[in-house]
Amino acid sequence: MSRRLPVLFAFLCLLMTLLSCGGSGGGIRGLVYTTNWTNYQALGQIDGASQKVNIYDSAGLPVTTVIIQNVTAPIESTSIELANGNYLLESQLFSGANAGGTQTGELVVPFTISGGQVEIKSAVGNSVDSIAVSPSQASVEVGRGQQFRAYGQDPNGVKTFITPDSITWSVLGGIGSITTDGNYTANAEATGSVRATYTNGRLGSAIVTNTAPNVTHGKWTILVYMNAANDLQQYSVLNMNQIEKVASNPDVRFVVQWKQYPAQFTGGTFNGTRRYLAASDFSNNINSTLLQDMGTTVDMGSAQTLHDFITWGKANFPADHYCLIIWNHGNGWRRSLGNLDLTRAVSYDDEMGTSIQIWELSQALGSEHFDIISWDASLMQMAEIAYEIKDNTDYVVGSEESPPAEGLPYDLVFAPFRDTPDESARNLSKSFVDGMLAVSSYASKKITQSVIDTSQLPALASAVSSLGIELTNNASSLTTAIQTTRSTAQSYSPTSARVYRDLKDVCLNLEANTTIPSVLTATANVKTALANAVVWEGHNSNSPNSAGISIDFSAGSTFASSASDYQLMKFAQATQWDEYLSIAP
């Protein structure tokens, strides 16, 4: 498996045991959930014949599911043993037995177990007289978040079912924003309220006090955009643990926006999207500081979402130097063309069915600047991509190849940042190359890694443009040379449509197959520009002719189907390379 090709791995997590039904549960530590069915056929009220009760842990992962039937007893109790911690009860009411028929109601209640027994009482068919919001008050730092929940209550304060998806959330006082599922973000220092409005007009609210953020200036802030809503999910946990191992220097901070989708992929530790500040830890658990739970509606395949993370991260964790890592699948510059091998641009969100196209990176990055931008994704170290972001970063780090699914060894890569943060970005960037080559288990994989100095990219683009002109002008004489080069130059995850070749090896192969002086001059100039642009490069014997930057070397017949996309990129607009590709033999 690589950061290009999907595969699933088995993963199993069992966290609790159902002990008994029908009683108060004796003296167990955990939850006693009681339902009063007396009014279940009350006219005009929410009705139901069974419940599906889901218990989730603080990470949003399922602990257990219990089916409760409306049988002869008017009151049914279920006892569940739980360890100490924070939980969420989500009960879905159904019209038929065994959670059959249609869903007619829902009850969502957060609760905490702390050494004893907690009882939650509910009622079916009772009128919704009021809406309760939990927590009823909260203090939130500006830039951080709070999850709110709402549930119905009858005139006696008993929790009762409401119509599914019937709560509308709003923020009073303009102090923040809130999502459709109750995730609040504080925007300014102030006190206001969050309101939950039910369809019958009943209201509930919580007092929110936004406090000043504890903003401190560091030497390095590493922003990790970790989109694990795909088959790489389990490796995100590995990488986060690696990050925690090197998070001990308060001047070198790792801020992670991390999405998981455990409903479809194995190895998850929570559901939805979260923001973390990495904390030093050497266990296999994730012990970083949760800054914000953003809920389950975030689209990590959106350029705007990436932009929002960047601006938020820089505002809340200012530093002398910044590094951005985009973690996910990659597909070089190409968009999806309906081929299984062409389902990635970068940051593919399988839940939403979206990805960020290379020509959308300008929107994502805006005017923000970084010392280093690193692609922890496949096939991204291309001339076309590096040129697209040259004005946003001093150095671009990435792989011409499809690296292993485990991706960057973050503990090895960032140990020098932790230990010597005053070293130059140029010198520190070498650890990306050294780290990838130091992983013994990667020896059998195709490993490439390089660092590009973006200040040298205009000269490289000019040299490539001149080469494109020469290849175009001499195309009829170079048919065999070009076709031979395409088949013999170092390739990367080749398919019929993906024709990515190492740029230096392209030049070497052209030189071996032609004697046309102007072409040889052009290839020599490209090699000189490459030597200036690639400041660090490493590869193993499985990709022997790699030199740090790849390029599209398609035939014209292949390129035609994607020419309009290619022309959206800055590289195409600055060079004659796309003109050459359009006629390439």
N, C-alpha and C positions, 0 to 999 in steps of 0.2 A: 504493500500500500504506500502511496505517496500523497503529497499535497495536491494531487491531480485526480487520482483514481479512487472511487469510493469502495469501502469494504466495511462490514459490520462485525463487531466483536461482542460476544456474550457478556452480559453483566447482570448481576442479581443482587438486590438489596431487600432484606426482610427486617423490619424494625420493631414490630410489636406483635402481641398475641391476643386474640379475642378470648376472654375468660368465661363469660357467662351472659345469659339473657334472661330477662324477666324479673330480676330482683334489684336490690339497691347496690349489690356488688360487695357487701360486707366491708372489710377494711382494706381493700386494695388501694394501691397508689395509682391514680389515673383518673379516668373520666367515667362518670355515670351520665348517660344521655337518656332522658325521659321524654316521652311524647304522650300527650293527652289527645286521644282521637274522638272524644265525646261529641264534638260539633262538626265532625268531618263532612256531614251532608247538609250543613247550614246553608240556607238559601242565599245566593249572592256572594258567598265566600269561597275562598280557594279550597278545593276538594282534592282528595287523593286516597289511594288504596295501599301504597307502599312507599318506602323511602330508601334511597341509596345514600348512605352516610359515608363520606370520604374524610379521612383524617390526614392532614398534611403537616410535615415538620416545618421548622423555621426557614428551611431552604426552599420550601414549596414543593418538596418531593412527597409522593404518597407514602403513608405509613400503613394504612389499612383501609378496607372498604367493608361495610356491613350493610346487609339488606334487612330492613325492618318491615314486617307485614302488619297491616291493619286487620287484626283477628278479633277474637271475641272480647278480650279484655280492653276496657276503655283507656287504660294507662299501661304503656309498655316501657320497660327500662332495659338498657343495655350497658354492661360494665366492660370497660376496656382498660387494660393495664398499660401505662405509659411511663417512660422515664421522665425525670425532671426536664423541663424545657418549654418552649413556646410552640403552640400548635394552632391549626386552623381547622374548625369543623365546617364542612360544606355538605349540607343535606339537600338532596334533590327529591322533590315530591312527584310521584307518578300516578297516573289515573288507573293503572292496572297493577295486578300483583307482580311481585318479583321484579320491580323496577320496569315494568312493561307499560305499553300504551304511550301516552304523551306526557311530557314533563309539565306539571301544572304550577309548581311553586319551588322556591329555594329559600334556604336559611344558611347564612354564612356568619360564623361567630368565632373570633379569635379567643384563645384561652391559654392559661399558663398552669403547668403542673410544677409544684415546688414542695414535694415531700408528702403531700396528702392527697385528698380526693376532691375533685371538682365536679359539681353537678350542673348540667345545662338542661333546663326544662323548656320544652317546646309544646306548641298546640297546633292542631290542624283544624281549620274551619273557623277559628276565632278572628274577629275583625281586626284590621290593622289600624290601631288608634294613634300610634306614634312611630317615629323612626329614631332608632338609636344609632349613634356613630361612635365607633371605637378606633383609637382612643378618644376620649372626650376632650382632652387637651394635649397639646404637644408643643415642644420647643425644638425648632429646627434651624440649623445653621444655614445661612444664605448659600445657595448652590447645592444644598443637599436635600434629601427627600424623606418622606414619611408615607407609609401605606395606611390608608383609612378603609374601614369596612362599615357597612350599614346593614341593619336588619330591622324587621318589624316587631312591634310589641302590641299586645292587646290592652284593654283598659286597666288590667291588673298588673301590667308590667311583664307578663309572660311572653317569651319570644314566640313569634308566629311567622308563618310563611308569607312571602311576598311573591308576586309574579316575576318570573325570571327576567333578568336584564331590564328591570323597571326603575332603577335608581339613576337619576341624573345628578352629576357632581358639578359643583361650581365653587368659586373662591370669591369671597366678599372682601372689598377693600383693595383689590389689585395688588395683593402682596405676593402672589405666586400663581402657579398654574397647576392643573390637575387633569389626569387622564380619565378616560371613560371607565376605567376599573379602579379609580380611587387612589392613584399614585400622585402624591403632591410634591411639587418642587418649590422651595423658597426662593424668591427673586430679590427681595429687598428687606432691610431691617424694618420691621413693623409688627403690629399685632392686628389680627383679623380673624376670620373664621372660614371654615370649610363647611359647605352645606350639601346635604343629601336630600333630594326631592323625590318622593314617591309619586306614582301615577295618580293616586287619589288626592294629591295635594298635600299630604302630610310631610312635614319637614323634620330633619334632624341636623344638628350642627356640632362642630367641635371648635374650640378656641385654639388658634395657632399663634405662637410668638416666634417670629423670625429673628434670630440673633446674629450678631456680626460673625462672619467666618474667621476662623483662626488661620489667617493667611501668613505664611512665612516664606522667605526667599531662599531657594536652595542653589546648588551648583548645577545639578542636572535634574531635569524632569523627563522621565521616559514614559510616553503615552503609548499604551498597548491597546489597539482596537481589535479585540479578540472575538471574532464572529465564529462561534462554535455551533451554530444551528445547522449542523450537517454531520457527515460521517466522521469528521475529525474531533467530535465532541470529547471523547475520552482523553485525547492527547492534550486538550486544553487544561485539564486537571494536572497532568504531568508538568506542563510548562508553567502553570501558576505555582506549583510547588517549587520548581526550579527558581522562579523569580523570588519567592520568599527566602530562599537560601542566601540571596545576595542583597537583601533589603535592610541591612543593618546600619547603613550610613544615612543619617538624617538629611545629609546634603544631596543624596542621590535617591530620588523618590520615583517609585513605579506606580503609575495610575492606570487602572485597567477598566475598560468598558467591555463587559463579558456577557455574551448571550449563549444560552443553552436551550435545547429543545428535546428534553428527555422523553416526551411522548412518542417520538419517532426514532431517536438515536440512543445508543447505550452509553453508559459511563458518565451520566450527568450527576451533578451535585445540587442543582437547583433548577427552577423553571423560570424562564424569562430572561430579562436583561438587568444587569447590576453594574454598579461602579464601585471599585475597590481601591483603597490605598494599601499597597503591599506592606506586610509586617514581617519582620524577621522570624523565621520558623524553620525547623528542620524535621518536622514530622510529616506524615503523609496526609494530614488534614489541611484544609484551607483555613488559616487563622488570620487572614488579613482583615483590615477594618472595612466593614461595609459602609460605604458613603451614601449610596442611593439605590433603592430597589425601584427600577423603572417600569416594572410590570411586564406584561406579556404581549404588548402591542407594538414594540419597537422594531423597526425594519432596519437591520444592519446592512442590508444590501442597497441602502440609499446614500447617495452622496451628501445629502443634507444632514443625515444622522451622523456621518463621520465629521462633517464640518462643526456640528453642534458639540460633539465630544472634544474636538480640538480647542475650540474657543472656551468651553467650560474648563477644560483641564489647564490651559494656560492661565486663565483668570484666577483659579483657585490654588494653583501650585506653580507660581512664578519661579523662574530659575535663570541662571546665566546662560545655560545651554539646554537645548531640547532635542529629543530623539523621538520619532514617531515610528511605531512598528504596526504594520497592517498584517494581521494574522488570519489566514484562511486558505482556500484554494486559489489558484491562479491559472490563467490561460494565456499569458503573454498579452499581446494587444488585441486579440480577436474576441468578438462577442460570441455568444452561443449561436450555432448554426443548425441546431437540431441533431447534432452528432454527439454521442455519449462522450467522445473525446474533446468536445468543444462546448462543454457546459459551464465554463468559467471565464470570467474576465478577471475580477478580483472581488473579494468579500461577498461570496455567494451565500445568501440567506435562504436555506431550503424550505423553511416554514413559509416565507413570504413569496418564494419563487423569484427573487430579485438578485441583482448583482450590480456592482459599480463598474461601468465601462471606463476605459482608459481616458477617453475624451471628456469624461465627467469629473476627472480629478481636479481640474481647475475650479469647478464649483465646490468640491469638497475641501480643498486646501485654501481657496480664496487668496488673501494676501499674507497668510501666515507663513513664517519662515522657520526652518529647523536646521540644526547642525547636521543631523543625520535622519534620513528616511530609509527604513529597512523593510523589505518585502519578506515576510515569513510565509511565502507562498510560491507556487511553482511557476517557472518559466518567465519570470518578470524582469530579469536583468537584460533588457533589450534596448537597443539604441532608441527605438521609437518611444519607449516608456520613460527612460531616463530624461530624454529631451522634453517630454511633456511636463515634468515637474522640476526642471532645472532651476527655475526662478524661486522655488519654494524650499530649496535645501542646498547645503554645501556639498553633501556626499549622499550618494545613493548606494545602498547595500542590497544585494540579492543574488539569486541563483539563475544561471542560464538553464539549468536542468530542473527536473521535478525531484525535489529533495524528499527524504523519508517523511512519513506521516508525523513522526515525533518532532520534526522541525528543528528550529534553533535550540541548542543546549543553553538555555538562558543563564544558568549558573556559571558556565564557562565563559560565555560571551561577556557578561557584565561584571565579573569579578574585578577586572582592571578598572572599570568605572567606579566601583565601590572603593577600591584601594587607592587609586590615584586620580581622583576626579579633576585635578588641576591640569592633567595632561591634555594635550591638544586633541580636538575631535578627530583630526586626521590620524594621529597615532592610536587613539582609543578604538577607532573603527577597525583596525587590524584584528581586533579580538573576534570579530564576526567570522573572519576567515579562519583564524587559528582554532577557534572553538569548534567549527564544523569538522575540521580535519582531525581534531583530537578525540572524537567519539569513536571508540573501537568498534562498536556495533555497526557503524556506518561504512566500514571498510568494504563491504560487499555491495554497497549501494553506489549509485552515480552521484558523486558529490562535486558540486562547483559552488564557489562563493567568491564574490569580488566587491570591490569598493570603487565607485566612480566619482571623480572630481568634476562637479557640474560646471565649474568655470571653464573647463576644457571642451565642453560639448558643442559650443558654436563652431569651433575649429574642426571637430570631428564631423559635424553635420555638413560643413562646407566640403570636406574631403570626400565624404560619402556621396554628396551631390555631384561632385566632379566625376567620381567613378561611375555613377549612374548615367551621366551624359556620355561618357566614353563607351560604356556598354551599349547604350542606345545607338550611338553613331556607328558602332562596329558590330551590331547585332548579327548581321548576315554572315560575317566572318567568324563569329564567336559561338555559333550554335553548339558545336560539339564541346567547346571549352566550358560554356555555361552549364550545359546539361551534365557534363562530367563533374564539375564543381558541385552542383546540387546533389549528386549522388554520393560524393566522396567526402565532402566537408563535414566537420563535426556537427551532428544533428542533435536535436533535443525533443524527446517524446514525439517523433514524427508520425504524422497521419497524412492522408491524401490531401487534406486542406491545411494542415499545420506544417509549414516548411520553414522552421527556424534553424538557422545555421550560425555557427560562430563566425563573427565578422573577420577576425584575423585569418582564420582557416580558409574562409572564402577567398581572401586575397592571395594566400599562399597557393591555393589550388588553381586560381586563375593564372598566376605567374608560371605555374608548372605546365600550363596548357596553351599558352599564347606567347607570341613574340612581338605583338603590336606595341611599339614604344609608348604611345600615349596611354594605353591601358596599364602598362607596367609602371609608368610614372604615377598614375592615379592610385594604383594599389599600394605603392610605396608611401604615398602621402597619407593614405588611410592608416597604414601600420604605424607611421610616426604619430599621427593624432591619437591612435589607440594607446600607444605607449605613454603619452602624456595624460590621457584621461583615466586610465586604470591605475590607481595608486597601490592597491593590494589585490592579489588574486591567488586563489588556490583551487586545486582540483585533484582528484585521485585518478588512479589508472583506468577507472571505468569510463571516464570522459577525458581521454588523453590529450585531445587537441583543442581544449578549451582555453580561452585567453581572457575571458571576463565580460564580453559584450556580444550578444547575438543580434541577428537582424532577420527580417523576412526576406527569403530568397526564393519566392514562389515563381512558377511559370505564369505567363500572362493568362493562360486558360484557367488556372486556379485562382489567380488574383482577381479576376473580373468580378466574381460574386461578392467580394468584400471591398472592392475599390472605393465605394462611396463611404464606407466606415473609415478606411485608412485615411482618406482625405480630410476627415474631421480632426486628425491629430496635428499638432504643431510641427512635428517632424516632416510630415508630408507637405505642409505649407511652406516650410523653410528650405526644402531640398527638391531635387529632381529624381529622387529615388522611386517615388510612386509612378512617375512617367516611365521610368525604366521597367518597373514590374509589370506595367500594363502591356508591354510588348515583349517581355522576356521569353526566349524560346524554351 
